[in-house]
Amino acid sequence: MPSINIDLNYLDHPKVQKLVGLLGEGSELYPIRLWIYCGKYHMKDGRLNGYSEAEIESIAKWRGEHGKMLQALLNVGFVKSDKNGYFIHDWNEHEGHLQIYKKRGELAAKERWKDKAKNKINLKNDNEFINASSIAKNNLSIAVSNAKAVQSSTVQSIQNINVKIPLEFEPIRKEIELWLEYKKERKETYKSASLSALWSWLQKIEPDMRAESINFSIASSYSGIYKPKQNSISSFKNSNDNPAYVKPQAQQYDTRYDCGVNGCRGKIDNNTRQCSLCDTDEYKIVPNQQIKIALKSI
């Protein structure tokens, strides 16, 4: 942001002390107000051509006798005058940097537009003007393209966070990425705690069985990762037994069958034949009936 230069010894300068003596306490602010005004509207030369005495005193917020403040500034030397009007004394020496900054900003803006032309940015309107919104979209598109080109040891999880796959699971990276995508399609999310449980669960599976277990679980539409067993499914039943298990949405259960073990009101998963609430397997399905009878209750 543009700013004016004020010497650290300004308040003790003889000119300021003389001005305070002429106009009273607080008059050290009048020159500063004029400098700020010229910095905004006359930064090139600090001239106030065409301004009347009343206008200059109004800019400085002088509320005293008409003409007294301007005359004091002339006597002290903060303001000078010639045939063209009033101007700030030594403006370019003290505040000339404002004009330099302005020119530097204009040159930088021109260079930015040249760079955009070199990059063949499509201009969206007839006047070949790019608004701030289109620039932001273009920058976002470039960032996404660069991100796809960079190889990293992370994959994007279903919660838009980076999932760092432990080094010991590098041999089955493709299977893990496939599993995360599979969970995304099921609209089931992994959070930090459940991800830690997933790695712990995979460690319990023999290395040569991990890839097969993931593929088997996906093919079987399981919510968790299970090792395939001959003539049977995995004996792990829910998230309490299997940390890699993420509880599916309610509509994914087969609501035709109630658990009923010890009064349990859970639903039986149509694929795994597991209860959504308890871990019992002591039940049987009665053919052609929409009920389940628990062995414990028989």
Backbone torsions as a table, in degrees:
resi	resn	phi	psi	omega
1	MET	NA	136.3	179.6
2	PRO	-60.0	147.5	179.9
3	SER	-149.4	156.4	177.7
4	ILE	-97.0	157.5	178.6
5	ASN	-94.4	127.7	174.7
6	ILE	-127.0	124.0	-179.2
7	ASP	-63.4	143.8	179.2
8	LEU	-63.2	-23.8	179.4
9	ASN	-96.6	16.9	-175.7
10	TYR	-56.5	-48.6	-175.3
11	LEU	-65.2	-23.6	-179.2
12	ASP	-99.6	3.1	-178.0
13	HIS	-67.7	142.5	-179.4
14	PRO	-55.7	-36.1	179.0
15	LYS	-63.3	-42.0	-179.1
16	VAL	-66.9	-42.9	179.7
17	GLN	-62.5	-38.2	178.3
18	LYS	-67.5	-40.4	179.6
19	LEU	-63.7	-41.6	178.2
20	VAL	-63.3	-37.1	177.9
21	GLY	-65.6	-33.0	-178.7
22	LEU	-80.7	-40.6	-172.0
23	LEU	-110.7	-13.8	178.7
24	GLY	102.2	175.8	-177.1
25	GLU	-61.5	139.0	-179.7
26	GLY	93.1	-8.6	-177.0
27	SER	-73.6	-10.6	177.4
28	GLU	-66.2	-14.1	-179.6
29	LEU	-82.3	-20.3	-175.6
30	TYR	-62.4	-47.5	177.3
31	PRO	-60.7	-39.0	-178.2
32	ILE	-62.2	-41.7	179.4
33	ARG	-64.4	-37.5	176.9
34	LEU	-67.3	-40.2	178.9
35	TRP	-61.9	-44.0	-179.3
36	ILE	-62.6	-42.4	-179.9
37	TYR	-62.6	-46.4	179.6
38	CYS	-66.2	-34.3	177.3
39	GLY	-62.1	-32.3	179.6
40	LYS	-80.4	-42.7	-167.5
41	TYR	-118.1	-15.1	-178.9
42	HIS	-140.5	48.1	-173.5
43	MET	-69.3	-20.3	-176.3
44	LYS	-64.8	-46.9	-175.3
45	ASP	-136.8	-3.9	178.8
46	GLY	68.4	22.7	-178.7
47	ARG	-91.9	144.9	178.2
48	LEU	-116.0	47.5	-178.6
49	ASN	-61.7	134.0	177.5
50	GLY	88.1	-4.8	179.4
51	TYR	-86.9	136.9	176.8
52	SER	-83.7	168.8	178.0
53	GLU	-59.5	-42.5	-178.6
54	ALA	-62.9	-39.7	-179.7
55	GLU	-66.7	-42.3	179.7
56	ILE	-65.3	-41.9	179.0
57	GLU	-68.1	-30.8	176.7
58	SER	-68.7	-39.4	177.6
59	ILE	-60.7	-41.7	-180.0
60	ALA	-79.0	-4.4	-179.9
61	LYS	63.5	40.2	174.6
62	TRP	-79.9	132.0	-177.4
63	ARG	-119.6	14.6	-178.4
64	GLY	-96.5	-153.6	-177.5
65	GLU	-62.6	136.0	-177.1
66	HIS	-60.6	129.8	176.1
67	GLY	87.8	-15.3	-175.7
68	LYS	-69.7	-43.4	-177.3
69	MET	-66.2	-46.4	-178.7
70	LEU	-62.8	-38.8	179.2
71	GLN	-65.3	-37.6	178.2
72	ALA	-65.7	-41.8	178.2
73	LEU	-63.7	-36.3	177.4
74	LEU	-67.8	-42.2	-178.8
75	ASN	-65.9	-40.7	-178.1
76	VAL	-74.7	-34.7	178.3
77	GLY	113.4	7.0	177.0
78	PHE	-73.2	-29.8	-178.2
79	VAL	-125.2	141.6	176.3
80	LYS	-121.5	167.6	178.2
81	SER	-143.9	153.2	173.5
82	ASP	-144.8	-165.6	-176.6
83	LYS	-66.0	-20.1	-178.9
84	ASN	-90.8	-14.7	179.7
85	GLY	137.2	-160.2	-178.0
86	TYR	-93.1	153.5	176.7
87	PHE	-154.6	159.2	-179.1
88	ILE	-78.6	133.9	-179.0
89	HIS	-67.9	132.0	177.4
90	ASP	52.2	43.1	-178.0
91	TRP	-61.3	-49.7	-176.6
92	ASN	-65.1	-30.0	179.3
93	GLU	-68.6	-39.5	-175.2
94	HIS	-96.9	-36.4	-174.3
95	GLU	-123.9	16.0	-179.8
96	GLY	-64.6	-17.7	179.7
97	HIS	-62.9	-25.2	-179.1
98	LEU	-62.1	-43.5	178.5
99	GLN	-67.1	-36.9	179.0
100	ILE	-64.2	-44.2	179.0
101	TYR	-61.8	-38.1	-179.5
102	LYS	-64.5	-45.4	179.7
103	LYS	-65.2	-39.4	179.1
104	ARG	-62.8	-40.2	177.9
105	GLY	-64.8	-39.7	178.6
106	GLU	-64.6	-41.1	178.8
107	LEU	-66.0	-40.8	179.2
108	ALA	-63.7	-38.4	178.8
109	ALA	-64.7	-40.1	178.6
110	LYS	-64.2	-40.0	179.5
111	GLU	-64.4	-39.0	178.8
112	ARG	-62.4	-41.4	179.5
113	TRP	-67.2	-34.0	176.6
114	LYS	-64.4	-42.5	179.1
115	ASP	-61.7	-39.8	179.9
116	LYS	-65.2	-36.8	178.7
117	ALA	-67.0	-38.3	179.0
118	LYS	-64.5	-35.6	179.6
119	ASN	-80.4	4.1	176.1
120	LYS	55.4	48.7	176.5
121	ILE	-72.5	130.0	179.8
122	ASN	-72.0	120.3	177.8
123	LEU	-83.0	134.8	-169.0
124	LYS	-92.9	-15.1	-179.3
125	ASN	-124.7	171.2	-174.6
126	ASP	-64.9	-26.2	-179.2
127	ASN	-86.5	5.9	-179.7
128	GLU	54.2	48.9	179.4
129	PHE	-115.5	131.3	178.4
130	ILE	-104.5	120.5	178.6
131	ASN	-82.9	173.0	-175.4
132	ALA	-62.0	-32.9	-178.3
133	SER	-66.2	-44.2	-178.8
134	SER	-67.0	-34.7	177.6
135	ILE	-64.1	-42.4	179.8
136	ALA	-63.6	-40.8	179.5
137	LYS	-65.7	-38.7	179.5
138	ASN	-65.5	-43.3	178.6
139	ASN	-62.8	-38.7	178.7
140	LEU	-64.8	-41.0	179.7
141	SER	-63.2	-40.6	178.5
142	ILE	-64.9	-42.1	-179.6
143	ALA	-63.2	-40.7	179.5
144	VAL	-66.1	-40.5	179.4
145	SER	-64.2	-41.3	178.8
146	ASN	-65.8	-37.8	-179.1
147	ALA	-64.8	-36.8	-180.0
148	LYS	-69.2	-27.8	-176.7
149	ALA	-79.6	-18.5	-176.8
150	VAL	-87.1	125.5	175.9
151	GLN	-85.4	131.7	179.2
152	SER	-139.5	171.8	-179.1
153	SER	-93.7	18.2	-179.9
154	THR	-121.1	155.6	172.8
155	VAL	-125.1	153.3	179.6
156	GLN	-79.5	123.1	-178.7
157	SER	-82.0	173.6	-177.1
158	ILE	-71.8	-6.9	177.3
159	GLN	-106.4	16.7	-178.4
160	ASN	61.3	34.0	172.1
161	ILE	-118.2	159.2	179.6
162	ASN	-83.3	123.0	177.8
163	VAL	-98.3	113.7	179.0
164	LYS	-89.0	118.1	-178.0
165	ILE	-84.4	125.5	179.1
166	PRO	-56.1	150.1	-176.6
167	LEU	-60.8	-33.1	-177.0
168	GLU	-67.0	-16.1	179.7
169	PHE	-102.4	10.7	178.5
170	GLU	-57.2	-38.4	179.7
171	PRO	-60.6	-23.0	-179.3
172	ILE	-116.2	29.8	-179.0
173	ARG	-55.8	-45.5	-177.5
174	LYS	-62.0	-39.8	-180.0
175	GLU	-66.6	-38.8	179.0
176	ILE	-66.2	-43.7	177.7
177	GLU	-61.9	-38.8	176.9
178	LEU	-64.2	-38.2	178.4
179	TRP	-65.2	-42.8	178.6
180	LEU	-63.3	-39.7	177.8
181	GLU	-67.1	-38.9	176.9
182	TYR	-60.9	-42.7	178.3
183	LYS	-66.8	-33.3	177.9
184	LYS	-64.2	-41.4	179.3
185	GLU	-64.9	-30.2	178.7
186	ARG	-83.1	-2.2	-179.8
187	LYS	59.9	41.0	176.4
188	GLU	-118.1	128.7	-170.6
189	THR	-105.4	147.9	170.2
190	TYR	-102.9	129.3	171.4
191	LYS	-103.9	179.0	-174.0
192	SER	-58.4	-40.9	-178.7
193	ALA	-67.5	-43.5	-178.8
194	SER	-70.5	-27.9	174.7
195	LEU	-66.4	-42.0	177.4
196	SER	-61.1	-39.8	178.4
197	ALA	-66.1	-35.0	178.8
198	LEU	-62.2	-46.7	179.7
199	TRP	-63.1	-40.7	-180.0
200	SER	-63.3	-39.4	-179.3
201	TRP	-67.7	-41.6	179.2
202	LEU	-63.8	-32.3	178.1
203	GLN	-63.8	-27.7	-179.1
204	LYS	-77.8	-15.4	179.0
205	ILE	-91.3	137.0	-179.4
206	GLU	-56.5	138.5	-176.6
207	PRO	-51.8	-39.2	-177.6
208	ASP	-77.9	-4.5	179.7
209	MET	-107.3	-6.9	-172.8
210	ARG	-65.8	-51.1	-179.0
211	ALA	-62.0	-43.0	179.9
212	GLU	-64.4	-38.1	180.0
213	SER	-65.1	-40.5	179.2
214	ILE	-65.1	-47.3	-179.8
215	ASN	-63.6	-38.9	178.9
216	PHE	-64.0	-43.0	-178.2
217	SER	-66.8	-37.8	178.3
218	ILE	-67.8	-45.0	-179.4
219	ALA	-63.4	-28.3	-178.8
220	SER	-92.1	1.9	-179.8
221	SER	59.4	35.6	177.8
222	TYR	-78.7	154.8	176.6
223	SER	-86.7	-18.2	177.6
224	GLY	-126.9	175.4	-178.6
225	ILE	-93.7	124.2	-178.2
226	TYR	-127.8	143.9	173.9
227	LYS	-76.8	135.3	177.9
228	PRO	-69.5	138.4	177.0
229	LYS	-124.2	147.1	-178.3
230	GLN	-65.2	126.3	175.9
231	ASN	63.5	15.2	178.4
232	SER	-160.9	165.8	175.5
233	ILE	-93.9	175.1	-179.9
234	SER	-62.4	149.1	-178.8
235	SER	-84.1	-3.3	179.1
236	PHE	-82.2	129.9	-164.1
237	LYS	-104.9	-37.4	-176.5
238	ASN	-153.5	-169.2	-174.5
239	SER	-67.2	-20.8	177.7
240	ASN	-70.9	-35.6	179.5
241	ASP	-89.1	-33.8	-173.3
242	ASN	-121.1	105.4	-178.0
243	PRO	-63.6	-18.9	-180.0
244	ALA	-82.1	-4.2	-177.7
245	TYR	-80.0	130.1	174.2
246	VAL	-115.0	122.5	-174.3
247	LYS	-60.4	123.2	-178.9
248	PRO	-74.1	170.6	178.4
249	GLN	-69.0	156.8	-172.7
250	ALA	-60.1	-35.4	-175.0
251	GLN	-72.7	-7.1	180.0
252	GLN	-84.0	-7.8	176.5
253	TYR	-85.0	150.4	174.4
254	ASP	-80.3	102.2	-173.5
255	THR	-78.2	6.2	177.9
256	ARG	-74.0	-22.0	-174.1
257	TYR	-120.7	128.9	173.1
258	ASP	-96.6	150.4	-179.6
259	CYS	-68.7	-66.7	175.4
260	GLY	82.0	-3.6	-179.5
261	VAL	-73.9	120.5	-179.1
262	ASN	52.2	38.5	177.5
263	GLY	80.2	7.7	-179.3
264	CYS	-64.1	136.3	-179.2
265	ARG	-105.9	18.6	179.2
266	GLY	-69.7	166.8	179.2
267	LYS	-108.4	149.7	-177.4
268	ILE	-92.8	125.5	177.3
269	ASP	-65.7	130.0	-175.4
270	ASN	-66.6	-26.3	-177.6
271	ASN	-90.2	-48.6	-173.5
272	THR	-94.2	-9.5	-175.0
273	ARG	55.6	40.3	179.4
274	GLN	-114.4	148.4	178.8
275	CYS	-79.0	143.2	-179.1
276	SER	-75.8	-14.9	-176.0
277	LEU	-116.7	-42.6	-177.3
278	CYS	-113.7	175.8	-176.2
279	ASP	-111.5	20.3	-177.9
280	THR	-73.6	148.6	171.1
281	ASP	-123.6	14.4	-178.0
282	GLU	-91.0	70.3	177.5
283	TYR	-150.1	167.7	174.4
284	LYS	-144.7	149.3	-180.0
285	ILE	-92.5	123.7	178.5
286	VAL	-81.2	119.8	-177.1
287	PRO	-56.6	142.3	174.0
288	ASN	62.6	16.3	176.5
289	GLN	-129.3	147.8	-177.1
290	GLN	-97.6	45.1	176.7
291	ILE	-138.7	162.2	174.6
292	LYS	-125.0	134.1	-179.3
293	ILE	-106.7	121.9	178.8
294	ALA	-77.6	134.9	-179.6
295	LEU	-62.9	-34.7	-179.6
296	LYS	-63.4	-27.8	-177.5
297	SER	-89.5	-3.6	179.9
298	ILE	-84.9	NA	NA
